[in-house]
Every structure is written in C-alpha cells, then in structure tokens.
Amino acid sequence: MEIDFRYLNVGNIPEILPLIQDFTSHKYSDETHTNRFIAMFQHEYDCIGFYHDQELIGLCGLWYQTRHYSGKSCELDHFYIKPDFQGQGLGTRFMNWIGSKLKKEGYEALELNAYKENVASHELYKKEGFQHLGFHFVKLLSE
C-alpha cells in the first residue's frame, strides 16, 4: 500500500478533526479540538498525516523536548490509524520513517503514552522496541 507521510499545519485542522474525534470517541467538540490544535501548533509540536490516495487515514502528533532521563526526545501523541487500515504494517512503517528522520536530526529517544485499554497498540510499541517505564496520570482541574 502506498502511503505518504506529510507534515500538517493549522490549515489542515478541518481534515484532522474527524480522525481526532474518532480517536477521542467524540469526547470534545470540534470547536474545543480546533482551539487546542491552534494552540499546539504554536509550540514545539508537529503533526504528521498518513495519506493513501490523497485521503488522510492516520495521524500522529510529535512533541519535542529534552528530558533528564532520555536526552533530546520526541514524544508521539494521538497516534491513530483508521480501523480499515490498521493491522497492515503502517504503524511500523511510520515508526521506521520518523525514527530514522529524528535520529539524523540528533534525537536520542522516542517516547509515548498509550491508553491502557488499547492493548493492540501496546503490542506494536513493544515490537518496535519501546520499554514500559511507568504510568501516565492526569488530573483534570475543571472537575
């Protein structure tokens, strides 16, 4: 399957919204997601789109930082591929593509958080050499 990985920007937000709504199970409104993506694109953030025949079928956010335990690193965020395209090796292809690119740019590590219910993704991450180092906790201040 031919896949094109492309950097997205604020202009792509309308195209991103249906996938991010699927990813979050429509937990937040399009307006909330739009405002959050606008803010995210203003920081150390990129978003990669996975295109097949000009259709956006997946995406992954990238946060850049330097951490005391991993050095110059990139954290993968909201890594999502439409269900019809899952299980076809696209996750591995993306990991190889982004890992190679970032290594050439001097990055020392890839990191990510995964929803505990998403067991299939855990298997992919283990297969790709990620180590389970801990847990990610969130406390929403609005509740």
Short mmCIF file of the C-alpha atoms (twelve columns), coordinates in Angstrom:
data_MODEL
# 
_entry.id   MODEL 
# 
loop_
_atom_site.group_PDB 
_atom_site.id 
_atom_site.type_symbol 
_atom_site.label_atom_id 
_atom_site.label_alt_id 
_atom_site.label_comp_id 
_atom_site.label_asym_id 
_atom_site.label_seq_id 
_atom_site.Cartn_x 
_atom_site.Cartn_y 
_atom_site.Cartn_z 
_atom_site.pdbx_PDB_model_num 
ATOM 1   C CA . MET A 1   0.000   0.000  0.000  1 
ATOM 2   C CA . GLU A 2   1.350   3.397  -0.979 1 
ATOM 3   C CA . ILE A 3   1.494   5.800  1.988  1 
ATOM 4   C CA . ASP A 4   2.709   9.383  2.013  1 
ATOM 5   C CA . PHE A 5   3.721   10.886 5.375  1 
ATOM 6   C CA . ARG A 6   3.178   14.664 5.371  1 
ATOM 7   C CA . TYR A 7   3.650   17.429 7.916  1 
ATOM 8   C CA . LEU A 8   0.317   19.074 8.668  1 
ATOM 9   C CA . ASN A 9   -0.379  22.611 9.886  1 
ATOM 10  C CA . VAL A 10  -3.203  24.825 11.151 1 
ATOM 11  C CA . GLY A 11  -4.766  24.807 7.679  1 
ATOM 12  C CA . ASN A 12  -5.235  21.038 7.976  1 
ATOM 13  C CA . ILE A 13  -7.293  21.218 11.190 1 
ATOM 14  C CA . PRO A 14  -10.638 20.635 9.394  1 
ATOM 15  C CA . GLU A 15  -9.137  17.476 7.883  1 
ATOM 16  C CA . ILE A 16  -7.675  16.385 11.250 1 
ATOM 17  C CA . LEU A 17  -10.934 16.788 13.205 1 
ATOM 18  C CA . PRO A 18  -12.776 13.635 12.029 1 
ATOM 19  C CA . LEU A 19  -9.791  11.433 12.929 1 
ATOM 20  C CA . ILE A 20  -9.188  13.075 16.295 1 
ATOM 21  C CA . GLN A 21  -12.924 12.773 17.051 1 
ATOM 22  C CA . ASP A 22  -12.703 9.036  16.350 1 
ATOM 23  C CA . PHE A 23  -9.552  8.822  18.475 1 
ATOM 24  C CA . THR A 24  -11.190 10.541 21.458 1 
ATOM 25  C CA . SER A 25  -14.638 8.954  20.936 1 
ATOM 26  C CA . HIS A 26  -16.144 12.433 20.377 1 
ATOM 27  C CA . LYS A 27  -15.352 13.452 23.945 1 
ATOM 28  C CA . TYR A 28  -14.776 17.093 22.961 1 
ATOM 29  C CA . SER A 29  -16.455 19.405 20.450 1 
ATOM 30  C CA . ASP A 30  -14.864 20.332 17.124 1 
ATOM 31  C CA . GLU A 31  -14.506 23.873 18.475 1 
ATOM 32  C CA . THR A 32  -12.567 22.641 21.512 1 
ATOM 33  C CA . HIS A 33  -10.303 20.471 19.356 1 
ATOM 34  C CA . THR A 34  -9.773  23.309 16.870 1 
ATOM 35  C CA . ASN A 35  -8.737  25.716 19.625 1 
ATOM 36  C CA . ARG A 36  -6.426  23.130 21.157 1 
ATOM 37  C CA . PHE A 37  -4.740  22.319 17.833 1 
ATOM 38  C CA . ILE A 38  -4.258  26.027 17.087 1 
ATOM 39  C CA . ALA A 39  -2.515  26.385 20.458 1 
ATOM 40  C CA . MET A 40  -0.499  23.173 19.981 1 
ATOM 41  C CA . PHE A 41  0.846   24.272 16.583 1 
ATOM 42  C CA . GLN A 42  2.235   27.396 18.302 1 
ATOM 43  C CA . HIS A 43  4.549   25.300 20.497 1 
ATOM 44  C CA . GLU A 44  7.200   22.610 19.949 1 
ATOM 45  C CA . TYR A 45  4.654   20.474 18.112 1 
ATOM 46  C CA . ASP A 46  4.262   18.902 14.681 1 
ATOM 47  C CA . CYS A 47  1.543   16.669 13.301 1 
ATOM 48  C CA . ILE A 48  2.176   14.043 10.630 1 
ATOM 49  C CA . GLY A 49  -0.640  12.893 8.352  1 
ATOM 50  C CA . PHE A 50  -0.713  9.442  6.760  1 
ATOM 51  C CA . TYR A 51  -2.173  9.719  3.253  1 
ATOM 52  C CA . HIS A 52  -3.385  6.955  0.967  1 
ATOM 53  C CA . ASP A 53  -4.746  8.074  -2.424 1 
ATOM 54  C CA . GLN A 54  -4.985  11.668 -1.099 1 
ATOM 55  C CA . GLU A 55  -7.138  10.506 1.840  1 
ATOM 56  C CA . LEU A 56  -5.981  11.237 5.395  1 
ATOM 57  C CA . ILE A 57  -6.108  7.785  7.001  1 
ATOM 58  C CA . GLY A 58  -3.946  8.360  10.061 1 
ATOM 59  C CA . LEU A 59  -2.050  10.905 12.074 1 
ATOM 60  C CA . CYS A 60  0.475   11.291 14.830 1 
ATOM 61  C CA . GLY A 61  1.443   14.330 16.852 1 
ATOM 62  C CA . LEU A 62  5.068   14.988 17.754 1 
ATOM 63  C CA . TRP A 63  6.200   16.938 20.827 1 
ATOM 64  C CA . TYR A 64  9.865   17.926 21.033 1 
ATOM 65  C CA . GLN A 65  11.775  18.295 24.294 1 
ATOM 66  C CA . THR A 66  14.921  17.477 26.209 1 
ATOM 67  C CA . ARG A 67  14.422  15.329 29.290 1 
ATOM 68  C CA . HIS A 68  16.844  14.432 32.054 1 
ATOM 69  C CA . TYR A 69  16.271  10.678 31.597 1 
ATOM 70  C CA . SER A 70  16.233  10.422 27.796 1 
ATOM 71  C CA . GLY A 71  18.002  13.459 26.387 1 
ATOM 72  C CA . LYS A 72  16.747  15.120 23.206 1 
ATOM 73  C CA . SER A 73  13.497  13.295 22.572 1 
ATOM 74  C CA . CYS A 74  10.286  13.303 20.608 1 
ATOM 75  C CA . GLU A 75  7.050   12.185 22.218 1 
ATOM 76  C CA . LEU A 76  4.494   10.605 19.909 1 
ATOM 77  C CA . ASP A 77  0.960   11.747 20.702 1 
ATOM 78  C CA . HIS A 78  -2.519  10.815 19.438 1 
ATOM 79  C CA . PHE A 79  -1.125  8.120  17.134 1 
ATOM 80  C CA . TYR A 80  -4.216  6.995  15.236 1 
ATOM 81  C CA . ILE A 81  -4.892  5.000  12.077 1 
ATOM 82  C CA . LYS A 82  -8.436  4.489  10.765 1 
ATOM 83  C CA . PRO A 83  -9.696  0.986  11.637 1 
ATOM 84  C CA . ASP A 84  -9.917  -0.125 7.978  1 
ATOM 85  C CA . PHE A 85  -6.171  0.488  7.640  1 
ATOM 86  C CA . GLN A 86  -4.990  -0.970 10.953 1 
ATOM 87  C CA . GLY A 87  -3.041  -4.221 11.024 1 
ATOM 88  C CA . GLN A 88  -1.356  -3.560 7.673  1 
ATOM 89  C CA . GLY A 89  2.071   -2.551 8.952  1 
ATOM 90  C CA . LEU A 90  1.510   1.209  8.730  1 
ATOM 91  C CA . GLY A 91  2.478   1.770  12.369 1 
ATOM 92  C CA . THR A 92  5.803   0.009  11.821 1 
ATOM 93  C CA . ARG A 93  6.400   1.945  8.602  1 
ATOM 94  C CA . PHE A 94  5.746   5.210  10.391 1 
ATOM 95  C CA . MET A 95  7.985   4.287  13.335 1 
ATOM 96  C CA . ASN A 96  10.810  3.459  10.925 1 
ATOM 97  C CA . TRP A 97  10.277  6.677  8.947  1 
ATOM 98  C CA . ILE A 98  10.097  9.028  11.943 1 
ATOM 99  C CA . GLY A 99  12.819  7.206  13.898 1 
ATOM 100 C CA . SER A 100 15.263  7.448  11.010 1 
ATOM 101 C CA . LYS A 101 14.440  11.110 10.377 1 
ATOM 102 C CA . LEU A 102 14.780  12.121 14.029 1 
ATOM 103 C CA . LYS A 103 17.996  10.158 14.537 1 
ATOM 104 C CA . LYS A 104 19.558  12.108 11.653 1 
ATOM 105 C CA . GLU A 105 18.461  15.302 13.435 1 
ATOM 106 C CA . GLY A 106 20.269  14.300 16.641 1 
ATOM 107 C CA . TYR A 107 17.352  12.972 18.662 1 
ATOM 108 C CA . GLU A 108 18.177  10.335 21.256 1 
ATOM 109 C CA . ALA A 109 14.767  8.843  22.037 1 
ATOM 110 C CA . LEU A 110 11.153  8.365  21.030 1 
ATOM 111 C CA . GLU A 111 8.560   8.359  23.808 1 
ATOM 112 C CA . LEU A 112 4.804   7.905  24.006 1 
ATOM 113 C CA . ASN A 113 1.833   7.392  26.245 1 
ATOM 114 C CA . ALA A 114 -0.812  4.809  25.377 1 
ATOM 115 C CA . TYR A 115 -4.319  4.336  26.647 1 
ATOM 116 C CA . LYS A 116 -4.359  1.314  28.937 1 
ATOM 117 C CA . GLU A 117 -7.367  -0.163 27.085 1 
ATOM 118 C CA . ASN A 118 -5.590  -0.082 23.711 1 
ATOM 119 C CA . VAL A 119 -3.833  -3.435 24.073 1 
ATOM 120 C CA . ALA A 120 -3.205  -3.769 20.315 1 
ATOM 121 C CA . SER A 121 -1.120  -0.590 20.365 1 
ATOM 122 C CA . HIS A 122 0.878   -1.895 23.342 1 
ATOM 123 C CA . GLU A 123 1.905   -4.901 21.272 1 
ATOM 124 C CA . LEU A 124 3.035   -2.655 18.406 1 
ATOM 125 C CA . TYR A 125 5.078   -0.463 20.737 1 
ATOM 126 C CA . LYS A 126 6.754   -3.475 22.364 1 
ATOM 127 C CA . LYS A 127 7.531   -4.912 18.923 1 
ATOM 128 C CA . GLU A 128 9.053   -1.555 17.933 1 
ATOM 129 C CA . GLY A 129 11.408  -1.629 20.939 1 
ATOM 130 C CA . PHE A 130 9.610   0.675  23.371 1 
ATOM 131 C CA . GLN A 131 10.057  -0.140 27.050 1 
ATOM 132 C CA . HIS A 132 7.214   0.244  29.545 1 
ATOM 133 C CA . LEU A 133 8.755   2.565  32.132 1 
ATOM 134 C CA . GLY A 134 5.777   3.827  34.061 1 
ATOM 135 C CA . PHE A 135 2.254   5.183  34.097 1 
ATOM 136 C CA . HIS A 136 0.804   8.466  32.909 1 
ATOM 137 C CA . PHE A 137 -1.602  10.121 35.335 1 
ATOM 138 C CA . VAL A 138 -3.922  13.043 34.603 1 
ATOM 139 C CA . LYS A 139 -5.960  15.192 36.950 1 
ATOM 140 C CA . LEU A 140 -8.373  17.462 35.127 1 
ATOM 141 C CA . LEU A 141 -8.558  20.735 37.011 1 
ATOM 142 C CA . SER A 142 -12.036 21.540 35.740 1 
ATOM 143 C CA . GLU A 143 -13.632 18.612 37.568 1 
# 
